[in-house]
Amino acid sequence: TAGSIIDADISDTTNITAKLIDLKSLSGTIGKLNNSLKIETQGAIAALNAIAAGSIFIDEQVNDPRGLNIGYIRSNTGDIVLSVTDAESAGQDLVVGNTASIQSMLGAVTLNIGDNVVIDSDGEIKAATQVVISADHGDDPSESTNLPTTVLIRGSIITPALSIVTQDDSDEISIANIEVGTVTTVNTAGGSDIVQIGSNAMPTTSISTSGTNTDGVLNSIAAKITVNTGLGDLDQLFIDDSGDFIANVGAASSVAVTGLGMTNGGIRYSGVDSLVLSLGSAGNEVNVTSTQSDVLTTINGGQATDIFNIYNSANQVNEIAGLLEIFGATNGDCSDTLNVIDSGDAVDNFGLLTVCHLYTSDASDEYRASNLVGYTP
């Protein structure tokens, strides 16, 4: 049509029900900001195609609980807001499948999704200003909490700013790919949340199939990611480079993990209770300068010779404030090295080295280590 495609009234009545919906507005908008076009696609694959000169506001209804599967959506001059209304039953998902795309040439893309979001490996989202993914949006109080809300980013999101937001349920964010220039922020609310970063990160898909994050690499993380988890629950951050066959240098501190093939900023974090970093199999060097007092930090070495350096720029360990666990290769080679340096500390301290533990009086907690060739305290 040459004009806009809009809802003629302000009720919640579904406007279009079909397994394939093609909408085109040559000079206007599709839907309005406060009165989106309401559709029901009945769970069909690549069910929605929409092109508009202006903004696009579309809401998938809950008459059928199988969510919305995107074909191709583009706004030439405006914003795109896609919503999938939450319901008591599960399935209010959004899928940007392989070859599917959402493009806002001059504006923003906002996805308000009742349950899960999947961006497949060949799916694409582009926005000139920002992309906001709000999962577990409009959380239905009667909905079952047996499974977490999941967000899976495997495809390309190209935008200056990507924001991923979840609500108070226990949620899983799995990030396999971040494009150059797509500065990313993850904000989770209450609940025991899991954030997984690595090229093979996959979320929980059923009660019997838990999320995994192994044998991946971090080279696909090409812009800074900031992870802020909610307070009061067990929040976990898993960073996986265990599938990397190239030797890397990395750094871990109380606020960030950098290097290891990541470019343009690495990963910053706050609010997590557990941080797990898994290294590749080509021999790596990791410098740990500080840890948070209330965070369990675990580093898993690969199957080659790794070097773990524990000290800050002043050659001190005073900033190791929480428990730090380091596990070397599990193949019996015992060729890894742990260097703990406190030579820059002018204050007298005592230390205790046992077969698996190193305690120092000026570090607020302890180190645990195993499968190492030796310690240099």
N, C-alpha and C positions, 0 to 999 in steps of 0.2 A: 504494500500500500504506500501511497505517497505521503500520507499523514501518520499520526501516532496510532499505536495499538494500546488501548487502555481499558481498564475495568470501568464499566458504566455506572456502577454503584459502589458503596463502601462496605458492603457485606462481605462475609467470609465464603460466599458461594464460589465453588470452582467454576472458572470461566471456560476452560478447555480441558477435555479428557480425551487422550489419544496416546497410542504407543509410539507415534512419530509426530512431532510438532515442529513445523518450519514457520518461522516468523521473520518478516522483513519490513522495516519502516525506512523508506528512502530519505525522508526529511524530518522525521519526528522521533519520538521515544517509544519504548515498549514498557508499559506500566508507568506508575508515578512513584515518587519518593514515599509518600504516605498511603499509597493505595496500589500495591504491586499487582501485576497480572497473576492470577491464581490458576495453576495447571495441575493435572494429574497424569503422569506418564506410565503408571502401572508397572514400573520396574523394567521397562524395555531398555535394551542396549542402544547407546548413542541416540537417545530419544529426543533431545532438544537441540535444535539449531535456531539461532536468533541473530539477526544483524540489524543494527539501528544507527541512524546518523547521530542521535543523541543518546541519553542514558537508557539503561535496561534494568528494570526491577521485576523479578519473577520469583514467585513463591510456589514450590512444590507442596501440595496438600498431603494429608494423611489418610485419604480414603483408601489407598493401597499403601502398605507399610514398607515398600521395597525401595524407596529413595529415588534419587535423580541421577541419571547417567548422561553425561554431556556428549554432544557431537561437536558443534562448532558455534561459538558465541563471540560476537565482535561489536564493540561500540566505537564509532569513528571519532566522536568528540566528547562523550560524556563518561559517566561512571557505570560500573556493572555491580549490581547487588543481587545475589542469588541466595534464596533461603529454602531450607527444607524443615518444615515445622516439626518439632519434637512431639512424641506421643508416648503413651504408656508402654506399647510394644516396641521392640528393637527394630532397627532397619531404616531409620531416617538418615540415610547416608548420601554422600555426594561422591561420585566417581568421575574423574577425568581420565578416561581410558587411553590406551595406546592410539595415537593419531588424533586424539581429541584436543581442543584448544579453547582457551578463554582469553580474549584480547581486548584491553581498553587502551586505545591508541594514544589518548591524551589525558586519561583520568585514572581512577583507582578501581580495584576489584575487591569486593567484600563478599565473603562466603559465610553465611550464618546457618550452621548445619546442626540439626538436633542430635545426631550421633556421630558417625565416623566419616573421615575424609581420606580419599585415596587419590594420589596423583601418580599414575602408572609411569613406567620408565620412558615411554615415548609420548606421554601427555605433556601439555605445555600451558602455562599461564603467563601472560605478559601484561604489565601495567606501567604507565608512564610515571605514576606518583607512588603508589603503594599497593600491596596485597595484604589483606587481613583475612585470616582463617580462624573463625570462631567455632570450635567444635563443642559438643554438648550444650549447644546454644538453646536458651529457653528451656532449661532442664525441667522435664516433667516430673513432679514429685512422686508420682505413682510408678515410675519406670523401675524395672528390675536393675539391681546393681551387680549382677553376677559377673558381667564382663566389663572391662574398662572401655571408655571411649578412646578410640585410636585415631591418630593422624599419621599417615604414611606419605612421605615425600620422596619419590624415586625419580620423577621426571624433572622438567625444567621450569623454574619460576624465575622470570626475568623482570626485575623491578628494583628501584633503589632501596626499598624498605619492605621486608616481609615480617609480619607479626602473626604468631600462632598463639591462640588463647584457648584455654580450657577452663572448666568450672570445677565445682566442689567434689565431684566423683573422682575415683581413682582412674587416672588417665595414662595413656601411653603415647609418646611422641617418638616416631621413628624417622630419622632424617638420613637418607642415603646420598643426597646430592644437593649442593648449594652452588649456584652459578656465580661467576665473577661479578662483583658489584651488588649482589643481593644481600645486603646487611640484614641479618635475621635476629629476631627476638622471640623467645619462647617464654610465655607466662602461664604457669599453672596455678590453680587456686588450692582449695583443701583436698583431702584425700591423699593416699599414698601413690605418688606419681612416678612414672619411669620415663626417662628420656634416653633414647638410644641414638648414637651418631656413628655412622660407618656405612660403607657402600652396600653391605648385606643386611642392614637393619630391617627387621620385619616385626610387626606387632602381633599381639595375641589375636587369634581369629576364632577360637572356640574354647570351650571349657577344657578340652583335652589338648589344645595346641597353643602353648605359651609363646610369647615373643622371643625372638633370638637376635643376636648381634655378634656373629663370629665369622672368621675367615674373610673379612672385608678390609678395605683400605680407607685412608683418610684423604687421599689425593683429590677426591671429588668434592671436598669442602674448600671452596675457593673464595669465601668471604666470611667475615666475622659472624659467629653465632653467640648470642648472650642467652643463657638459660637462668630463669628466675623461678624457683619452685615455691609452692606455698609452705607455710609454717605449720608445725604441730603434728606432722605425720612422717612416715618413712618415705622420703623422696630419694630416688636413685638415678645417677647419671653414669651411663656406660659408654665409653669411647673405645672404638675397636679399630685397630690397624693390624690385626693378627694375620691377615692374608697378604701382607706386603712383603715382597721378595727383594726390596731395595733397602739398603741401610739408611737410617735416618737419625737425625738429632732432634730431640724434643725437650721441652721444659714444662714443669708442673709447679704451680704455686697455689696459695690459698684462694686465689681468685681466677686462675686461668690455666689452660693447657694449650701450648703452642708448638709449632714445628710439626715433625712426623709426617711431612708431605702436605700439610695444610698451608694455605697461603692467605695473605691479607687479613690476619688478625687472630686466627684460631678460635678457641672456645673460651668464653668467660662464663662463670657460674656463681650463683648465690642461692642460699636456702637449702641446698641438697644435704642429705644426711650420709650418703655414701657415694664415693667416686671410684670407679673402676676403669683403669686404663690398660689395654692389652696391646702388646707390641708385636711387630712382625718377626720374620724368621731369618733376616739377613744380617743381624748384628746391629744394635742400636745403642745410642747413648742418651740417657735421660737425666736432666738436672732438676732436682727437687729443692726449691729454695724455701718453701714455707707450706704449712698445712693449717686448716682451721681446727679449732679446739673441739668442735662438735661434729666433725666430719671424719668418717673412716675412709682413708685414702689407700687404695690397693693398686699396685702396678704388677702386671703379669708379664714376665719376659718371654721372648720367643725362643726358638730352638737353635739359636746361634749364640755367639759371644756378645753379651750385653754389658754395658757399663752404667752403673747407677751412682750418681754423684749427689750427696746430701749435704748441702751447705749453701749459704747465700753469698752475695757479693762481698761481704765483709769476712768471709771465711768463718762463719759461725752457724750453729744449728739452733740458735735461740728461737727462731721463728717456726720451728717444727712444733706446733701447738697441739696436734691431734695424732691419733694412732696412724702410723704409716706402715703398711705391709708391702713387702717386696718379695716376689716369687720368681726365681730364676728358671732356667730351662728344666723341663720335666723329663728329658730324654736320658738323664744320668750322666751327661757330659760334665756338668759342674764347672763350666768355664766362664761364668759371669763374675763380675767384680763389683763390690759395693765400697765406695769411698765415702767416709763420713769425716768431714773436716771441721774442726772447731778452733783452729790455730789462731784465729783473729780475736778470740775472746780473752780479755784481760782479767776476767773474774775466775777465781779457782772453782773448779767443778769436779764432780766425780762421775765415773761411768762404769757400767757393768756389761760385759760382753759374755753372752752364753751361746750355746750352739744355734739357737734360733732367735734370740732376743738381744737387743742392745738398748740399755737404758742410760740416759744422761741427765744430770741434775738440772741443766739449764734448758733442756727441751721439756715442754710441759707434759709430754706423753712418752711413748716408746716407739721403737722400730721392731718389726718382725721381719725376718728374712729366711729364705730357704733356697736350697739348690744353688749356692754360690761357691765360687772357688775360694773366696776369703774376704775378710773385712780389712779396711784400712781406716781405723778409728783415729 
